[in-house]
Amino acid sequence: MPALAAAVVEPLLGLAADRGRRRAIVLGGGTAFAAALILLAAAPGFGLLLVGCALLYPASGGFVALAQASLVDATPGRSERSLALWTLVGSAGAIAGPFLVGFGVSWRVAFAALAGVAIVLVLALRHERFDGEAERADFGGLRHAGVLRPLVVLALQDVAVEVLFGYLALYFVDVAHASARTAAIAIVVWSCGTLAGEAIVLRLGGTRLLRATAAAFVAVFTAFQLVASLDAKLVLTGVMAALASTWYPVAQARLYDALPGKSGAAMAVSSVAGSATAVVPVLVGVVAARAGLGVAFWLLLAGPAGMLAATIERCGSRSSSSISTAPSSTPARSSSRR
């Protein structure tokens, strides 16, 4: 239910942001985000936890997703590098959180601390100027192939990344017959591999990198499925994570570049594209229930294979559009981060 609420609300927030309401949405989203975290930290039972999650998802769209769009607006010509940094910082936080809890920090304290950070950010942004507020935003530009292709790639990378990660621990226990400890190690390996891949995008990038990593992923995933050694599977898990983590910054940057001056609309349509893949985990689960998770996992190859097909026409003309890693002589300053 929380994810469904976000899928409905986020596109509307993105379009409203491009109509001159970005400041109000970001500040309101930040306030709601902090309130949701406070509810989660203080919840005595399932009821308030559900309310907090239901509020957190759409609030994140108004606060976090629009912060990403504003970051891209503030760094013209460097969207890919900016998004690579965004995802790198986010992944570092995703790794740090479980480690803090593992070392004895209460999850309630962690949520309360994050709420405090959100409040500080909202107060700091009260007087900031937000770029990217156009007079009119709509979906008219979606008819252009330059918009449709990155949308397709965004949806397909979700298939291979989010679904694979969601089933990874279960795969190690159910298919590879590993212990729960080994499954937990696999999650850590995936997270560390993700950091490595996102660092690669900072140095390389572009459609050529996306196609190369998608092709390599097909080969590595096939090996992952076929090898019996748990150690080999763990190594291949890290390699898959490094390859797959390069896709999102490239595809999302291409979408922003295809809708110049409409970063809120780009956020809206990427949210719609992400919602379109929500049925894939269910499909994998249905196939797994009938034929086993090992067989169902082969469905995930549709992600990178589809990405190759979606980008093949652009390889020659757009591969040179990768973002330079040299610092700009006049770096833009944004009021946002990932």
C-alpha positions as CSV (number, residue, x, y, z in Angstrom):
1,M,0.0,0.0,0.0
2,P,2.7,2.6,0.8
3,A,4.5,1.9,-2.5
4,L,1.1,2.2,-4.3
5,A,0.5,5.6,-2.7
6,A,3.9,6.8,-3.8
7,A,3.3,5.6,-7.4
8,V,0.1,7.7,-7.5
9,V,1.4,10.8,-5.8
10,E,5.0,11.1,-7.2
11,P,4.0,11.8,-10.9
12,L,1.6,14.6,-9.7
13,L,4.3,16.1,-7.5
14,G,6.8,16.1,-10.4
15,L,4.5,17.9,-12.8
16,A,3.4,20.4,-10.1
17,A,7.1,21.1,-9.4
18,D,7.7,22.2,-13.0
19,R,4.7,24.6,-12.8
20,G,6.4,26.8,-10.2
21,R,5.6,24.9,-7.0
22,R,8.9,23.2,-6.4
23,R,9.9,25.0,-3.2
24,A,6.6,24.4,-1.5
25,I,6.7,20.7,-2.5
26,V,10.2,20.1,-1.3
27,L,9.7,21.9,2.0
28,G,6.3,20.2,2.5
29,G,7.8,16.8,1.5
30,G,10.7,17.3,3.9
31,T,8.3,18.1,6.7
32,A,6.2,15.1,6.0
33,F,9.3,13.0,5.7
34,A,10.5,14.0,9.1
35,A,7.0,13.4,10.6
36,A,6.9,9.9,9.1
37,L,10.3,9.1,10.6
38,I,9.2,10.3,14.0
39,L,6.1,8.1,13.7
40,L,8.3,5.1,12.8
41,A,10.6,5.8,15.7
42,A,7.8,6.1,18.2
43,A,5.4,3.5,16.9
44,P,4.2,1.1,19.7
45,G,2.8,-1.4,17.2
46,F,2.0,-2.3,13.6
47,G,-0.7,0.4,13.1
48,L,1.5,3.4,13.5
49,L,4.3,1.7,11.6
50,L,1.9,1.3,8.7
51,V,0.9,4.9,8.9
52,G,4.5,6.0,9.0
53,C,5.4,3.9,6.0
54,A,2.4,5.1,4.1
55,L,3.4,8.7,4.7
56,L,7.1,8.1,4.1
57,Y,6.9,6.9,0.6
58,P,5.1,9.8,-1.1
59,A,6.9,12.3,1.2
60,S,10.2,10.8,-0.1
61,G,9.0,11.6,-3.7
62,G,8.4,15.3,-2.8
63,F,11.6,15.6,-0.8
64,V,14.2,13.1,-2.0
65,A,13.2,12.6,-5.7
66,L,12.7,16.4,-6.3
67,A,16.1,17.0,-4.6
68,Q,17.6,14.8,-7.2
69,A,15.8,16.7,-10.0
70,S,17.0,20.0,-8.5
71,L,20.6,18.6,-8.4
72,V,20.5,17.8,-12.1
73,D,19.1,21.3,-12.8
74,A,22.0,22.9,-10.8
75,T,24.7,20.9,-12.7
76,P,23.8,21.3,-16.4
77,G,25.9,19.2,-18.7
78,R,27.0,17.0,-15.8
79,S,23.8,15.0,-15.0
80,E,25.4,11.6,-15.3
81,R,28.3,12.4,-12.9
82,S,25.9,14.1,-10.5
83,L,23.6,11.1,-10.4
84,A,26.6,8.8,-10.0
85,L,27.6,10.7,-6.9
86,W,24.0,10.7,-5.8
87,T,23.7,6.9,-6.0
88,L,27.2,6.4,-4.5
89,V,26.3,8.4,-1.4
90,G,22.9,6.7,-1.1
91,S,24.6,3.2,-1.3
92,A,27.1,4.2,1.3
93,G,24.2,5.2,3.6
94,A,22.4,1.9,2.9
95,I,25.5,0.0,4.0
96,A,26.2,2.3,7.1
97,G,22.7,1.9,8.5
98,P,22.7,-1.9,9.1
99,F,26.2,-1.7,10.5
100,L,25.1,0.9,13.0
101,V,22.2,-1.3,14.1
102,G,24.5,-4.3,14.2
103,F,26.9,-2.4,16.5
104,G,24.1,-1.8,19.0
105,V,22.4,1.4,17.8
106,S,18.7,1.1,18.3
107,W,16.7,1.3,15.1
108,R,14.3,3.7,16.9
109,V,17.2,6.0,17.7
110,A,18.4,5.8,14.1
111,F,15.0,6.8,12.7
112,A,14.8,9.6,15.2
113,A,18.2,10.9,14.2
114,L,17.3,10.8,10.6
115,A,14.1,12.8,11.4
116,G,16.3,15.4,13.1
117,V,18.5,15.6,9.9
118,A,15.5,16.1,7.8
119,I,14.2,18.9,10.0
120,V,17.6,20.6,9.8
121,L,17.6,20.3,6.0
122,V,14.1,21.7,5.7
123,L,15.0,24.7,7.8
124,A,18.2,25.3,5.8
125,L,16.3,25.2,2.5
126,R,13.6,27.7,3.5
127,H,15.4,30.6,1.7
128,E,17.1,28.6,-1.1
129,R,16.2,29.3,-4.7
130,F,15.1,26.2,-6.7
131,D,15.9,26.0,-10.4
132,G,13.9,24.1,-13.0
133,E,10.5,25.7,-12.3
134,A,9.1,26.0,-15.8
135,E,5.8,27.7,-16.7
136,R,4.3,24.5,-18.2
137,A,5.1,20.9,-17.9
138,D,3.3,17.9,-19.6
139,F,3.9,14.5,-21.1
140,G,3.9,15.8,-24.7
141,G,7.6,15.1,-25.1
142,L,7.2,11.4,-24.5
143,R,6.4,10.7,-28.1
144,H,10.1,11.4,-28.9
145,A,12.3,8.2,-29.0
146,G,14.9,10.1,-26.9
147,V,12.6,10.0,-24.0
148,L,11.1,6.5,-24.5
149,R,14.4,4.7,-24.7
150,P,15.8,5.8,-21.3
151,L,12.4,5.1,-19.8
152,V,12.5,1.6,-21.2
153,V,16.1,1.1,-19.9
154,L,15.1,2.4,-16.4
155,A,12.2,-0.1,-16.3
156,L,14.4,-3.0,-17.5
157,Q,17.3,-2.2,-15.1
158,D,14.8,-2.5,-12.3
159,V,14.1,-6.0,-13.4
160,A,17.7,-7.1,-13.0
161,V,18.7,-5.0,-10.0
162,E,15.7,-4.6,-7.6
163,V,14.2,-8.0,-8.2
164,L,17.5,-9.9,-8.1
165,F,18.5,-8.1,-4.9
166,G,15.1,-8.8,-3.4
167,Y,15.3,-12.5,-4.0
168,L,19.1,-12.9,-3.5
169,A,19.1,-14.1,0.1
170,L,16.3,-16.5,-0.5
171,Y,18.1,-17.8,-3.6
172,F,21.2,-18.6,-1.6
173,V,19.2,-20.5,1.0
174,D,16.6,-22.2,-1.2
175,V,18.6,-22.9,-4.4
176,A,22.3,-22.9,-3.4
177,H,21.4,-24.6,0.0
178,A,23.6,-22.1,1.9
179,S,23.2,-21.1,5.5
180,A,21.5,-18.0,6.7
181,R,24.9,-16.6,7.5
182,T,26.1,-17.1,3.9
183,A,23.0,-15.5,2.6
184,A,23.7,-12.5,4.8
185,I,27.2,-12.3,3.5
186,A,25.8,-12.4,-0.1
187,I,23.8,-9.2,0.7
188,V,26.9,-7.5,2.1
189,V,28.9,-8.6,-1.0
190,W,26.2,-7.2,-3.3
191,S,26.2,-3.9,-1.4
192,C,30.0,-3.5,-1.6
193,G,29.9,-4.4,-5.3
194,T,27.3,-1.7,-5.9
195,L,29.7,0.9,-4.4
196,A,32.4,-0.2,-6.8
197,G,30.2,0.0,-9.8
198,E,28.9,3.4,-9.0
199,A,32.5,4.6,-8.6
200,I,33.2,3.3,-12.1
201,V,30.5,5.6,-13.5
202,L,32.3,8.6,-12.1
203,R,35.3,7.8,-14.3
204,L,33.6,6.4,-17.4
205,G,29.8,6.5,-18.2
206,G,27.7,6.9,-21.3
207,T,25.6,4.5,-23.4
208,R,28.7,2.5,-24.4
209,L,29.4,1.6,-20.8
210,L,25.7,0.7,-20.3
211,R,25.8,-1.7,-23.2
212,A,29.1,-3.2,-22.2
213,T,28.0,-3.9,-18.6
214,A,24.7,-5.3,-19.8
215,A,26.4,-7.7,-22.1
216,A,28.9,-8.7,-19.4
217,F,26.0,-9.1,-16.9
218,V,24.4,-11.7,-19.1
219,A,27.6,-13.8,-19.1
220,V,28.2,-13.4,-15.4
221,F,24.6,-14.1,-14.4
222,T,24.7,-17.3,-16.5
223,A,27.8,-18.4,-14.8
224,F,26.3,-17.5,-11.4
225,Q,23.3,-19.8,-12.2
226,L,25.4,-22.7,-13.4
227,V,28.3,-22.9,-10.9
228,A,27.8,-25.0,-7.8
229,S,30.5,-23.5,-5.6
230,L,29.2,-21.1,-2.9
231,D,32.4,-19.2,-2.9
232,A,32.2,-18.7,-6.7
233,K,28.6,-17.6,-6.4
234,L,29.6,-15.0,-3.8
235,V,32.3,-13.7,-6.0
236,L,30.0,-13.5,-9.0
237,T,27.4,-11.8,-6.8
238,G,29.8,-8.9,-6.3
239,V,30.7,-8.7,-10.0
240,M,27.0,-8.7,-10.9
241,A,26.3,-5.9,-8.5
242,A,29.2,-3.8,-9.8
243,L,28.0,-4.2,-13.4
244,A,24.3,-3.6,-12.6
245,S,24.9,-0.5,-10.5
246,T,26.3,1.4,-13.5
247,W,22.9,1.3,-15.3
248,Y,20.7,3.7,-13.2
249,P,22.9,6.8,-13.3
250,V,23.3,6.5,-17.1
251,A,19.7,5.8,-17.9
252,Q,18.3,8.4,-15.5
253,A,20.7,11.1,-16.8
254,R,19.7,10.3,-20.4
255,L,16.0,10.9,-19.3
256,Y,16.8,14.2,-17.7
257,D,18.8,15.3,-20.8
258,A,15.9,14.3,-23.0
259,L,13.6,16.6,-21.1
260,P,15.6,19.8,-20.7
261,G,14.0,22.3,-18.3
262,K,11.5,19.7,-17.2
263,S,13.2,17.8,-14.5
264,G,10.0,17.4,-12.5
265,A,8.4,15.8,-15.6
266,A,11.4,13.5,-15.9
267,M,10.9,12.5,-12.2
268,A,7.2,11.9,-12.9
269,V,7.6,9.6,-15.9
270,S,10.5,7.7,-14.3
271,S,8.2,7.0,-11.3
272,V,5.5,5.7,-13.8
273,A,8.1,3.5,-15.5
274,G,9.2,2.1,-12.2
275,S,5.6,1.3,-11.2
276,A,5.3,-0.7,-14.5
277,T,7.8,-3.2,-13.3
278,A,6.0,-3.9,-10.0
279,V,4.4,-7.0,-11.5
280,V,7.8,-8.6,-12.1
281,P,8.5,-9.8,-8.5
282,V,5.0,-11.4,-8.5
283,L,5.7,-13.1,-11.8
284,V,9.1,-14.4,-10.5
285,G,7.3,-15.6,-7.3
286,V,4.6,-17.4,-9.3
287,V,7.1,-19.2,-11.5
288,A,9.3,-20.0,-8.5
289,A,6.3,-21.6,-6.7
290,R,5.7,-23.9,-9.7
291,A,9.2,-24.6,-11.1
292,G,11.6,-23.4,-8.4
293,L,13.4,-20.2,-7.8
294,G,16.4,-21.3,-9.8
295,V,14.3,-21.6,-12.9
296,A,12.4,-18.4,-12.2
297,F,15.7,-16.5,-11.9
298,W,16.4,-17.0,-15.6
299,L,13.5,-14.5,-16.2
300,L,15.8,-11.8,-14.9
301,L,17.9,-12.0,-18.0
302,A,15.1,-10.2,-19.8
303,G,16.4,-7.0,-18.1
304,P,19.9,-6.7,-19.5
305,A,18.9,-8.4,-22.8
306,G,16.2,-5.8,-23.3
307,M,18.6,-3.0,-22.4
308,L,20.9,-4.1,-25.1
309,A,18.1,-4.1,-27.7
310,A,16.8,-0.7,-26.5
311,T,20.2,1.0,-26.8
312,I,21.8,-0.6,-29.8
313,E,20.6,2.1,-32.2
314,R,22.0,4.8,-30.0
315,C,25.5,3.3,-29.5
316,G,27.2,5.0,-32.4
317,S,25.6,8.4,-32.1
318,R,25.3,8.8,-28.3
319,S,28.3,6.9,-26.8
320,S,30.3,10.0,-27.0
321,S,27.9,11.8,-24.8
322,S,29.4,10.3,-21.6
323,I,30.0,13.0,-19.0
324,S,33.5,14.2,-18.6
325,T,35.1,13.7,-15.3
326,A,37.1,16.9,-15.4
327,P,35.7,19.5,-13.0
328,S,33.8,22.3,-14.5
329,S,35.4,25.7,-14.4
330,T,32.3,27.2,-12.9
331,P,30.7,24.4,-10.9
332,A,27.1,25.0,-10.0
333,R,26.0,24.9,-6.4
334,S,22.7,23.1,-5.6
335,S,20.6,23.1,-2.5
336,S,20.2,19.4,-2.7
337,R,22.0,16.0,-2.6
338,R,21.0,11.9,-3.0
